[in-house]
Amino acid sequence: MPKMMPGTKPLLLVFALLLPLALVACDDDGDGVDDELVRRSPASGETPPGTTPTAAGQAVAASTAAATPAPPTATPNADGVYIVACHDFYVPLDKVHRLEEDCAPNALVSLPDEYAYGPQEVVEGVLPDLLALLEAASEAGHLVAVVSSYRSYETQRNTFEYHVNEYGLDQALRVSARPGHSEHQLGTTVDFSSTAVSYELVEAFGSTPEGRWLAEHAHEYGFILSYPEGKEVVTGYAYEPWHFRWVGRELAAEVRASGLTLGQFLLR
């Protein structure tokens, strides 16, 4: 069936998207807040066809079969947080493991407009599996778009501060990662949504046909749901049926078969 252009929206929706950005427009950091992230409800707790693979993209894809999570630093910092290696796609990222502030992925590429709700970027080696997933969903009758992808340390800081200001620290800690602790900083993590929930990041997405299809099939394309329902005590974060992290098809199959959360699997 023909693919919908998620970027085509009524003027009213455009206004609704721009409003949260206005709240943080005066932030001195200048990197802004992901406008889709600030719309989430806090209520409950291979390269594209026709292109030539680059060396960087081939290296990432080839690394999947032999992926072994790298250990964090041997001892935590004074604040009790472990620093994990930059440019390692298999590091744990949670409340006590984080990336350095200057860590940024290499070889980011843009998603095609037909699958992106606004400009979106991921690490080049992730794109083949991501496109394959989106195309498979479309063929199954589910029009899914990526509404959030790579996010810098600065953007995550602004996003977290927004949630603190809007909902208080306790709720912010449930629904948003502190800067450096976000899987989005890796460039391998995406948030999906659909017209069924107006492209918002809300728990109701998990009950939509698109959300259910992703929960059942995303691992076949290398993506794992990072924060499953009923696992907040383990992950530290509320259920996020839209948040999927790429770890490669082989490792994703192992995580799925293990019955563990992604964080538990990476820290075994």
C-alpha positions as CSV (number, residue, x, y, z in Angstrom):
1,M,0.0,0.0,0.0
2,P,1.2,3.5,-0.6
3,K,3.3,5.0,2.2
4,M,2.0,8.1,4.1
5,M,4.3,11.1,4.5
6,P,4.3,11.6,8.3
7,G,5.6,15.1,7.8
8,T,2.3,16.2,6.2
9,K,0.3,17.6,9.1
10,P,-2.5,20.1,9.7
11,L,-1.5,23.6,10.7
12,L,-3.0,23.0,14.1
13,L,-0.7,20.1,14.8
14,V,2.3,22.2,13.6
15,F,1.3,24.8,16.2
16,A,1.0,22.2,18.9
17,L,4.5,20.9,18.1
18,L,6.1,24.3,18.1
19,L,4.6,25.3,21.4
20,P,6.8,23.1,23.7
21,L,9.9,24.5,21.9
22,A,8.9,28.0,22.8
23,L,9.1,27.0,26.4
24,V,12.8,26.3,26.1
25,A,13.7,28.8,23.4
26,C,15.5,31.0,25.9
27,D,17.8,28.2,27.2
28,D,21.4,29.3,27.1
29,D,22.6,25.9,26.0
30,G,21.1,26.5,22.5
31,D,20.6,22.9,21.5
32,G,16.9,22.8,22.2
33,V,14.5,20.2,23.4
34,D,13.2,17.4,21.2
35,D,9.7,18.7,20.6
36,E,8.2,15.2,20.4
37,L,9.8,14.2,23.8
38,V,8.1,17.1,25.6
39,R,4.7,15.9,24.4
40,R,4.9,12.5,26.1
41,S,2.4,11.8,28.8
42,P,3.8,11.5,32.3
43,A,0.6,9.9,33.5
44,S,1.9,6.5,34.4
45,G,4.5,5.2,35.7
46,E,22.8,-2.1,4.5
47,T,22.4,1.4,3.3
48,P,19.4,2.5,1.4
49,P,18.8,1.0,-2.1
50,G,20.9,2.6,-4.8
51,T,23.7,3.8,-2.5
52,T,27.2,2.4,-1.8
53,P,28.1,1.2,1.7
54,T,30.9,3.2,3.3
55,A,33.7,1.6,5.3
56,A,32.1,2.9,8.5
57,G,28.7,1.4,7.7
58,Q,30.2,-2.0,6.7
59,A,32.3,-2.0,9.9
60,V,29.2,-1.5,12.1
61,A,27.2,-4.2,10.3
62,A,30.1,-6.6,10.4
63,S,30.5,-6.1,14.2
64,T,27.0,-7.4,14.9
65,A,27.8,-11.1,14.7
66,A,30.7,-10.8,17.2
67,A,29.2,-8.2,19.5
68,T,30.3,-8.5,23.1
69,P,29.2,-5.8,25.6
70,A,32.2,-3.9,26.9
71,P,32.6,-3.6,30.6
72,P,32.3,-0.2,32.3
73,T,35.1,1.4,34.2
74,A,36.3,-0.8,37.0
75,T,35.2,1.6,39.7
76,P,32.6,4.3,39.8
77,N,33.3,8.0,40.0
78,A,32.8,9.9,43.2
79,D,29.1,10.3,42.3
80,G,28.7,6.5,42.0
81,V,28.3,6.6,38.2
82,Y,30.3,4.4,35.8
83,I,31.7,5.9,32.6
84,V,31.2,3.6,29.6
85,A,33.1,3.6,26.3
86,C,32.2,6.0,23.6
87,H,31.5,4.5,20.1
88,D,30.6,1.1,21.6
89,F,27.1,0.2,20.6
90,Y,26.7,-2.5,23.2
91,V,27.5,-0.6,26.5
92,P,24.9,-0.5,29.2
93,L,23.2,2.9,29.7
94,D,21.0,3.3,32.8
95,K,20.9,5.3,36.0
96,V,24.5,4.4,37.0
97,H,26.2,4.0,33.6
98,R,26.7,7.0,31.3
99,L,28.6,8.4,28.3
100,E,31.0,11.3,28.5
101,E,29.6,14.7,27.6
102,D,31.7,15.0,24.4
103,C,30.8,11.5,23.2
104,A,29.1,11.7,19.8
105,P,28.5,9.0,17.2
106,N,30.4,8.9,13.9
107,A,28.8,8.7,10.4
108,L,25.3,9.9,11.2
109,V,22.9,9.7,8.3
110,S,19.4,11.1,7.7
111,L,16.3,9.0,7.5
112,P,14.1,9.2,4.3
113,D,11.3,11.8,4.7
114,E,8.7,9.1,4.2
115,Y,9.6,7.4,7.4
116,A,10.7,10.4,9.5
117,Y,8.5,12.8,11.5
118,G,10.8,15.8,11.2
119,P,14.5,15.5,10.6
120,Q,15.9,12.3,12.1
121,E,19.4,10.8,12.1
122,V,20.9,7.4,13.1
123,V,24.4,5.9,12.8
124,E,24.9,4.8,9.3
125,G,25.3,1.1,10.0
126,V,21.9,1.0,11.7
127,L,20.0,2.4,8.7
128,P,19.7,-0.9,6.7
129,D,17.9,-2.7,9.5
130,L,15.8,0.3,10.4
131,L,14.6,0.7,6.8
132,A,13.9,-3.0,6.6
133,L,11.8,-2.8,9.7
134,L,9.8,0.2,8.6
135,E,9.2,-1.4,5.1
136,A,8.1,-4.6,6.7
137,A,5.7,-2.8,9.0
138,S,4.3,-0.9,6.0
139,E,3.9,-4.2,4.0
140,A,2.0,-5.6,7.0
141,G,-0.3,-2.5,6.9
142,H,1.2,-0.5,9.7
143,L,2.4,3.0,8.9
144,V,5.1,3.8,11.5
145,A,7.4,6.8,11.7
146,V,10.5,7.7,13.6
147,V,9.7,10.7,15.8
148,S,13.0,10.9,17.7
149,S,16.4,9.4,17.0
150,Y,20.0,10.7,17.7
151,R,20.0,13.1,20.6
152,S,23.1,15.0,21.8
153,Y,24.1,15.4,25.4
154,E,23.0,19.0,25.3
155,T,19.6,18.2,23.9
156,Q,19.1,15.5,26.5
157,R,20.1,18.0,29.2
158,N,17.5,20.4,28.0
159,T,14.9,17.7,27.7
160,F,15.5,16.4,31.2
161,E,15.4,19.9,32.7
162,Y,12.1,20.5,30.9
163,H,10.6,17.4,32.5
164,V,11.9,18.5,35.9
165,N,10.3,21.9,35.5
166,E,7.0,20.6,34.3
167,Y,6.5,17.5,36.4
168,G,9.0,17.6,39.3
169,L,12.2,15.6,39.8
170,D,10.7,12.3,40.9
171,Q,8.5,12.1,37.8
172,A,11.2,13.3,35.5
173,L,13.5,10.5,36.7
174,R,10.9,8.0,35.7
175,V,10.2,9.3,32.2
176,S,13.5,10.9,31.1
177,A,17.2,10.1,31.3
178,R,19.7,12.5,32.7
179,P,22.2,13.8,30.2
180,G,24.8,11.2,29.3
181,H,22.5,8.3,30.4
182,S,20.3,8.4,27.4
183,E,20.5,5.6,24.8
184,H,19.7,8.2,22.1
185,Q,23.2,9.6,22.5
186,L,24.5,6.4,20.9
187,G,22.8,7.2,17.6
188,T,21.4,3.7,17.6
189,T,18.1,4.3,19.4
190,V,14.8,5.4,17.9
191,D,11.3,6.3,19.1
192,F,8.4,5.2,16.9
193,S,4.9,6.5,16.7
194,S,1.9,6.6,14.3
195,T,-1.2,8.5,13.4
196,A,-3.2,6.4,15.9
197,V,-1.7,8.5,18.7
198,S,-1.1,11.7,16.6
199,Y,2.7,10.8,16.6
200,E,2.9,11.4,20.3
201,L,5.1,9.3,22.6
202,V,2.5,7.9,24.9
203,E,1.8,4.6,26.6
204,A,-1.3,4.2,24.5
205,F,1.0,3.5,21.5
206,G,1.7,0.1,22.9
207,S,-2.0,-0.9,22.4
208,T,-2.2,0.2,18.8
209,P,-1.7,-2.2,15.9
210,E,1.6,-0.5,15.1
211,G,2.8,-0.8,18.7
212,R,1.8,-4.4,18.9
213,W,3.5,-5.2,15.6
214,L,6.8,-3.6,16.8
215,A,6.7,-5.4,20.1
216,E,6.4,-8.7,18.2
217,H,8.7,-8.2,15.3
218,A,11.3,-5.4,16.0
219,H,13.9,-7.9,17.3
220,E,13.9,-9.6,13.9
221,Y,15.5,-6.5,12.6
222,G,17.9,-5.9,15.4
223,F,15.8,-3.7,17.7
224,I,15.0,-4.3,21.3
225,L,12.4,-2.6,23.5
226,S,14.5,-1.0,26.2
227,Y,11.8,-0.3,28.8
228,P,9.1,-3.1,28.8
229,E,5.9,-2.9,30.7
230,G,6.1,-4.0,34.3
231,K,9.9,-3.7,34.4
232,E,10.3,-0.3,35.9
233,V,11.9,-1.7,39.1
234,V,14.5,-3.3,36.9
235,T,15.1,-0.6,34.2
236,G,14.5,2.4,36.4
237,Y,12.2,3.9,33.8
238,A,8.4,3.8,33.1
239,Y,7.1,1.7,30.3
240,E,8.0,3.1,26.9
241,P,6.4,1.1,24.1
242,W,7.9,3.5,21.5
243,H,11.6,3.3,22.6
244,F,13.8,0.7,20.7
245,R,17.5,0.3,20.7
246,W,19.4,-1.4,17.9
247,V,21.9,-4.1,18.9
248,G,22.0,-6.1,15.7
249,R,19.9,-9.0,14.6
250,E,21.9,-11.8,16.2
251,L,22.3,-10.1,19.6
252,A,18.6,-9.0,19.5
253,A,17.6,-12.6,19.1
254,E,19.7,-13.6,22.1
255,V,18.2,-10.9,24.2
256,R,14.7,-11.9,23.2
257,A,15.3,-15.6,24.0
258,S,16.9,-14.8,27.3
259,G,13.7,-13.2,28.8
260,L,15.9,-10.5,30.3
261,T,15.6,-6.8,29.8
262,L,18.3,-5.3,27.5
263,G,20.0,-3.7,30.4
264,Q,20.1,-7.0,32.4
265,F,21.5,-8.8,29.3
266,L,24.3,-6.3,28.7
267,L,25.4,-6.5,32.4
268,R,25.4,-10.3,32.7
